[in-house]
Amino acid sequence: MKARLLAAAMGAATVLGGGNAFAADLGGNCCADLEERIAELEATTARKGNRKVSLTITGWVSSQLYWFDDGVENNVYVVDNNNDLSSNVKFTGSAQISPGWKAGYSLWIYTNGPSSLVANENWDATRGNWGLQVENSYWFIQSDTLGKLSVGKQSLAADNAALGTDFSGTLFPANGVTFDGGNLGVAIDGVRTDARWFNVAFWCEHADVGIANDCAGLRLNGVRYDTPTFAGFTLGASWGEDDYWDIALRYSGEHSGFKLAFATAYSESTDASIGGGVTGATNDNQYFQVGGMIKHLASGLWIHGTYGKNFIDDVPNHAGQPDITGWYLKAGWTSKFHSLGNTHFYGEYGRNEDAFVVGAAGQLDATDAGTQVVGSTADRFGVGVVQEIDAAAMSLWAKWRHHELDGVLANGAAFDADDVDMFLAGAVIFY
């Protein structure tokens, strides 16, 4: 860089000064002064990596208004989005090793603060807990013909497999993972119990992840391999410490005026030290998931769906824990009414069965084992609209969600929880 700038400066001086006579008049300190100024400029300029490895900074900032009525009280908060969708910054880059081969890295840091998942009726308990957390930190080597090998803390092959088939433009406000209202207290006939919706309605037991419909969503220290794309298909497999493994198949393409996406994955956790959840992980459990979406490009009509089942095999700390199932459907219409960008309308419905944790956290009365939930069915409904603003790389949304829960307790009694209604309006802007 210095040589090019120096050559350009000398060339310009020669032309403007009439050739060698001007060059001879520059004096002995000219070049040293020029190099000093170049060094100062370089020292104060943000670099995009070094001469060999690139650096790209991307991410998004998202926040939303969150109103809820849980059967006892209602409140309005301002919250970040949830987990993978929360505000973040990503540092990524790569370097060309040889034709068809490259190496690179990813470092993803996200905000870990109040969200519609963790916020509850006692706002003082959650509003100050802002922090940063490392989501991904790994390196990779990739070949155009042999695929990609990644090592480090990362999203493993099964993570977001079914969820990732959603290309509707409504993923931020509406997806199969039950984020909204998870930490609200379960109320019955206007009286709040000791239990939280998260623990009796939207739980799963797999690799330390307890969010229904995304049981394989944890970032683990692991090794992942992904094949190149063949006819729209990509196969991935990974291992994470200690001991977790998975395999996932993904597809995307267009046929006869329709855009399609499909994915399925299977994962297994065989060591209690991986999990933890509320009361300790199961020693052996598996998770199967499948999801897909189809969109008619001419009309803008689309439908997306996911299904997942968490198989519980060995339950030394979870006697009575049944297999956990969950499914989710979302349908909508996308159109462009004006120059701002696409507008997406959608409706959604989801159900989770037996998605409760065994232990005090899964009891309506934490001191009475007879109130342990031993069977539950949770339904959720919602509608919403998303408006894209292309010029600002931004999306705005407004949505309503309604949650219902009923089940059976260890003492044989049935229960019917008070319904929860939520309204959320927010935005995300990408950079």
CORRA-V217607 format. One record per pair of residues at least 6 apart in sequence whose ideal C-beta (glycine too) atoms are under 6 Angstrom apart, sorted by sequence separation. I is the first residue (numbers start at 1). J is the second residue. D is the distance in Angstrom with one decimal. If there is no record, write none. Layout:
i: {I:I}
j: {J:J}
d: {D:D}
//
This chain:
i: {49:80:96:97:142:204:209:239:275:315:336:337:356:360:365:408:48:80:119:185:186:203:227:253:295:364:388:94:95:118:140:141:204:209:227:238:334:335:363:407:14:67:186:206:209:252:272:312:363:386:387:94:140:202:208:226:237:334:362:406:66:93:186:204:207:251:272:293:312:362:386:93:114:138:163:225:236:311:332:333:405:66:114:138:163:183:184:250:332:385:92:138:224:235:270:310:332:137:182:183:249:291:384:404:91:137:138:181:182:222:223:234:269:309:330:63:113:222:248:290:356:382:383:403:90:136:222:233:268:308:330:62:112:232:247:289:382:402:89:182:220:221:232:267:307:329:356:112:232:246:288:354:381:401:88:266:306:328:109:245:287:380:400:86:87:178:265:305:327:353:9:62:86:109:110:244:286:379:399:61:264:304:326:352:108:243:285:378:398:108:243:263:303:325:351:59:242:284:377:59:106:107:244:262:282:284:324:350:59:80:283:324:376:396:58:106:261:301:322:349:375:5:80:82:282:300:375:395:57:105:177:178:260:300:348:373:374:79:80:82:300:394:2:56:79:104:177:258:259:282:347:374:56:79:176:177:207:280:321:393:55:103:258:259:346:371:372:54:53:54:79:102:257:318:345:370:257:370:53:77:101:344:52:49:100:343:342:341:73:341:340:341:66:216:320:159:158:159:117:207:116:120:206:116:120:155:156:117:118:153:156:208:157:207:208:210:153:156:208:216:151:215:150:149:205:148:147:157:206:278:147:157:205:279:147:157:206:278:156:278:135:156:85:161:158:157:156:158:157:167:213:215:165:82:165:162:161:161:206:205:204:158:158:213:70:212:72:213:71:70:72:204:165:162:165:166:161:165:162:176:168:168:166:212:212:162:202:176:203:202:203:201:203:200:199:199:200:199:195:193:194:174:194:200:170:174:169:201:170:200:201:201:174:173:170:169:180:181:173:173:188:186:187:181:181:180:172:71:70:69:68:67:66:64:65:64:63:62:60:61:60}
j: {55:86:102:103:148:210:215:245:281:321:342:343:362:366:371:414:55:87:126:192:193:210:234:260:302:371:395:102:103:126:148:149:212:217:235:246:342:343:371:415:23:76:195:215:218:261:281:321:372:395:396:104:150:212:218:236:247:344:372:416:77:104:197:215:218:262:283:304:323:373:397:105:126:150:175:237:248:323:344:345:417:79:127:151:176:196:197:263:345:398:106:152:238:249:284:324:346:152:197:198:264:306:399:419:107:153:154:197:198:238:239:250:285:325:346:80:130:239:265:307:373:399:400:420:108:154:240:251:286:326:348:81:131:251:266:308:401:421:109:202:240:241:252:287:327:349:376:133:253:267:309:375:402:422:110:288:328:350:132:268:310:403:423:110:111:202:289:329:351:377:34:87:111:134:135:269:311:404:424:87:290:330:352:378:135:270:312:405:425:136:271:291:331:353:379:88:271:313:406:89:136:137:274:292:312:314:354:380:90:111:314:355:407:427:90:138:293:333:354:381:407:38:113:115:315:333:408:428:91:139:211:212:294:334:382:407:408:114:115:117:335:429:38:92:115:140:213:294:295:318:383:410:93:116:213:214:244:317:358:430:93:141:296:297:384:409:410:93:93:94:119:142:297:358:385:410:298:411:95:119:143:386:95:93:144:387:388:388:121:389:389:390:116:267:374:216:216:217:179:269:179:183:269:180:184:219:220:182:183:219:222:274:224:274:275:277:221:224:276:287:223:287:224:225:282:226:226:236:285:357:227:237:285:359:228:238:287:359:238:361:219:240:172:248:246:246:246:248:248:261:308:310:261:179:263:263:263:265:310:310:310:265:267:326:184:326:187:328:187:187:192:324:291:289:292:293:289:293:291:306:302:304:304:352:355:306:352:328:355:355:356:355:357:356:357:361:362:362:364:364:365:346:366:373:344:348:344:376:346:376:378:405:384:384:386:386:401:403:397:399:417:417:418:420:422:422:428:418:420:421:422:423:424:424:425:426:426:428:428:429:430}
d: {3.7:4.8:5.3:5.9:4.1:5.8:5.5:4.9:2.2:4.9:5.2:5.6:4.7:4.4:4.3:5.5:5.0:5.7:5.1:4.3:5.0:5.1:5.9:5.7:3.7:4.1:5.1:4.9:5.6:5.6:5.7:5.3:5.6:5.0:4.7:5.7:5.4:5.9:4.7:5.9:5.6:4.6:4.6:4.0:4.6:4.6:4.8:5.0:4.8:5.6:4.9:3.3:4.1:4.0:5.2:4.3:4.6:4.9:6.0:4.6:4.8:5.7:5.9:3.9:5.0:4.5:4.9:4.0:5.7:5.2:4.5:6.0:5.0:5.2:5.7:5.7:4.8:5.3:5.8:5.1:4.1:4.9:5.4:5.9:5.8:5.6:5.4:4.5:5.3:5.8:4.9:2.8:3.8:5.5:5.3:4.1:3.3:5.4:5.7:5.9:5.5:3.7:3.1:5.3:4.4:4.8:4.4:5.7:3.7:5.3:5.4:4.8:5.7:4.9:5.7:5.6:4.0:5.6:3.7:5.4:4.4:6.0:5.8:4.3:4.7:5.1:3.4:5.0:4.6:5.3:4.3:4.1:4.8:5.1:5.8:4.1:4.1:5.4:5.5:5.8:3.3:5.3:5.7:5.1:4.4:5.3:5.2:4.4:3.9:3.5:5.2:6.0:4.8:4.6:3.7:5.4:4.9:4.0:5.5:5.9:5.0:5.0:5.2:5.1:4.5:4.0:5.3:4.8:6.0:5.5:5.9:5.6:5.2:5.9:5.1:5.0:4.5:4.7:5.4:4.5:4.3:4.8:4.3:4.6:4.2:5.0:5.1:4.7:4.3:4.0:4.7:5.6:4.4:4.9:5.3:4.7:5.4:4.3:5.9:4.3:5.1:5.2:5.6:4.2:5.7:4.0:5.4:4.8:5.0:5.7:4.4:5.0:3.5:4.5:5.0:5.8:4.9:5.5:4.6:5.5:5.2:5.5:5.1:4.6:5.3:5.4:4.2:5.4:6.0:4.7:5.5:4.8:5.4:4.1:4.6:5.4:5.6:4.9:5.1:4.7:5.1:4.4:5.4:5.1:5.0:5.5:5.3:5.7:4.6:5.5:5.0:5.3:5.9:5.4:4.2:4.3:5.3:4.2:5.1:4.3:4.8:5.0:5.8:5.9:5.7:5.3:4.3:4.3:5.4:6.0:5.5:5.4:5.5:4.3:5.4:5.3:5.8:3.7:4.3:5.4:5.4:4.3:5.0:5.4:4.3:5.4:4.8:3.3:5.8:5.5:5.2:4.1:4.9:4.5:6.0:5.8:4.1:5.5:4.5:4.5:5.9:4.4:5.6:4.5:5.8:5.9:5.9:4.7:5.1:5.5:5.4:5.8:5.8:5.1:4.7:5.0:5.2:5.6:5.3:5.2:5.4:4.4:4.6:5.4:5.1:4.8:5.6:3.6:5.7:4.9:4.5:5.5:5.4:3.4:5.4:4.4:4.7:5.9:4.0:4.1:5.9:5.5:5.8:4.7:3.8:5.0:5.8:4.9:4.2:6.0:5.5:5.2:4.0:4.0:5.1:5.8:4.3:3.9:5.6:5.9:4.7:3.7:4.3:4.5:4.6:5.0:4.8:5.9:3.9:5.8:5.0:5.2:4.6:4.4:5.3:5.8:5.8:4.9:2.8:4.4:5.6:5.9:5.0:4.7:4.9:4.0:5.8:3.6:4.7:5.5:5.5:5.9:4.8:4.6:4.9:4.5:5.6:5.3:5.1:4.2:5.7:6.0:4.2:4.8:5.0:5.2:4.6:5.9:5.0:5.8:3.7:4.9:5.8:5.5:5.1:5.9:5.5:5.8:4.2:4.9:5.7:5.1:4.3:5.3:5.7:5.5:5.5:2.8:5.0:4.9:4.6:4.6:5.3:5.1:5.0:2.4:5.8:3.9:5.2:5.7:4.6}
//
